[in-house]
Amino acid sequence: MKNNLRALREGQGWTQGELADRLDVSRQTINAIETDKYDPSLPLAFKIASLFGTKIEDIFMP
């Protein structure tokens, strides 16, 4: 699943580690999502969308 998580994260000036801390996941999880190697669970996707103040559909695309 394609996503624009990296662009959103970089727009905030956050490292992968900082975003991971905010979402209570590992840095490796953030890296895997950003490189399209892992699709987040629905609860994590909602958490990401909430953190960035947007809809899931605006972050993750089929």
TILO-807545 format. One record per residue: residue number from 1; y, z, x of N, C-alpha, C, CB in turn. Coordinates in steps of 0.02 Angstrom, whole numbers. Last residue first. Glycine has a CB too. Layout:
TILO-807545
ATOM     k   n_north     n_up   n_east   ca_north    ca_up   ca_east   c_north     c_up   c_east   cb_north    cb_up   cb_east
ATOM   NUM         Y        Z        X          Y        Z         X         Y        Z        X          Y        Z         X
...
This chain:
TILO-807545
ATOM     k   n_north     n_up   n_east   ca_north    ca_up   ca_east   c_north     c_up   c_east   cb_north    cb_up   cb_east
ATOM    62       137     -104     -216         68     -129      -208        64     -186     -158         39     -152      -275
ATOM    61       248       15     -141        238      -48      -177       167      -72     -166        289     -102      -153
ATOM    60       344      162     -139        278      131      -129       270       70     -173        223      182      -145
ATOM    59       479      186     -174        454      199      -106       390      161      -92        441      274       -96
ATOM    58       503      160     -304        553      136      -256       532      147     -183        619      171      -269
ATOM    57       402      223     -369        400      150      -368       451      121     -319        413      122      -437
ATOM    56       444      356     -366        387      335      -325       387      259     -316        321      358      -358
ATOM    55       624      367     -362        560      360      -398       506      338     -350        567      309      -456
ATOM    54       722      493     -273        708      426      -298       642      425     -336        707      374      -241
ATOM    53       753      597     -183        792      587      -244       783      518     -274        864      599      -230
ATOM    52       676      631      -77        726      579       -65       767      563     -128        691      516       -41
ATOM    51       597      729     -137        636      746       -77       691      695      -65        589      749       -15
ATOM    50       534      656     -239        581      709      -256       626      726     -196        543      772      -279
ATOM    49       451      573     -163        503      544      -205       556      595     -223        472      515      -269
ATOM    48       368      671     -105        408      627       -63       466      598     -104        365      570       -34
ATOM    47       308      723     -220        347      767      -177       393      726     -132        299      810      -134
ATOM    46       239      612     -268        292      642      -309       338      686     -266        262      683      -367
ATOM    45       148      599     -161        195      544      -176       253      570     -218        159      487      -212
ATOM    44        76      717     -176        117      707      -116       168      652     -127         72      691       -55
ATOM    43        12      694     -302         59      750      -293       104      743     -232         20      815      -288
ATOM    42       -62      574     -266         -8      572      -315        39      632     -309        -38      568      -385
ATOM    41       -86      558      -89       -108      580      -155       -48      575     -202       -137      652      -152
ATOM    40       -43      411        8        -37      481       -10       -66      496      -79         36      503        -7
ATOM    39      -144      308      102       -106      311        39      -102      384       18       -139      267       -17
ATOM    38      -140      255      266       -159      309       221      -114      305      160       -153      378       255
ATOM    37       -91      156      341       -161      173       354      -186      227      307       -169      197       426
ATOM    36        43      115      346         -1       89       293       -75      101      306         11       15       285
ATOM    35       125      183      428         91      125       457        40       95      409         58      143       523
ATOM    34       167      291      350        216      241       372       184      177      399        262      271       424
ATOM    33        47      363      339         78      334       280       126      278      300        116      388       239
ATOM    32        27      400      473        -23      359       439         5      327      376        -84      402       421
ATOM    31       141      480      496        130      420       535        81      373      500        103      437       605
ATOM    30       114      584      406        174      543       398       166      477      435        237      580       423
ATOM    29        -2      634      465         -4      609       396        56      563      384         -4      667       345
ATOM    28        45      678      588         -3      623       587        -9      593      516        -72      647       611
ATOM    27       118      788      552        154      729       576       109      668      574        181      741       647
ATOM    26        49      861      401         52      851       473        94      789      490        -19      844       502
ATOM    25       150      941      272         93      901       294        99      893      370         90      831       257
ATOM    24       264      990      205        207     1034       219       143      993      231        197     1082       160
ATOM    23       379      920      197        328      904       147       266      947      154        309      831       151
ATOM    22       452      966      304        483      970       237       432      959      181        539      919       231
ATOM    21       365      932      408        380     1003       394       408     1011      323        429     1031       445
ATOM    20       374      792      402        310      826       390       321      899      372        264      820       452
ATOM    19       506      774      441        485      756       373       420      790      355        478      679       366
ATOM    18       494      820      573        539      853       527       522      837      454        612      833       541
ATOM    17       402      726      625        386      798       623       430      836      575        393      828       692
ATOM    16       473      608      620        412      615       580       394      688      573        353      575       612
ATOM    15       647      655      611        588      633       647       528      637      599        576      676       712
ATOM    14       789      600      516        734      646       527       680      614      570        704      668       461
ATOM    13       897      530      468        900      553       537       844      602      554        966      586       550
ATOM    12       892      470      348        911      541       347       918      569      418        860      582       308
ATOM    11       845      347      386        911      351       354       938      422      350        908      322       286
ATOM    10       717      378      425        767      364       477       838      366      449        753      295       508
ATOM     9       662      394      295        662      449       344       716      438      396        593      456       377
ATOM     8       678      264      243        708      322       209       714      381      258        666      343       148
ATOM     7       602      190      335        674      176       327       709      235      293        684      112       285
ATOM     6       474      248      314        507      251       380       582      240      373        476      198       427
ATOM     5       446      214      180        456      284       199       492      290      266        389      320       203
ATOM     4       421      103      106        481      103       148       498      174      170        540       73       109
ATOM     3       258       25       97        307       76        80       367       70      126        275      146        85
ATOM     2       105      -48       34        167      -52        73       215        3       51        200     -122        65
ATOM     1       -59        0       42          0        0         0        62        0       45          0       61       -48
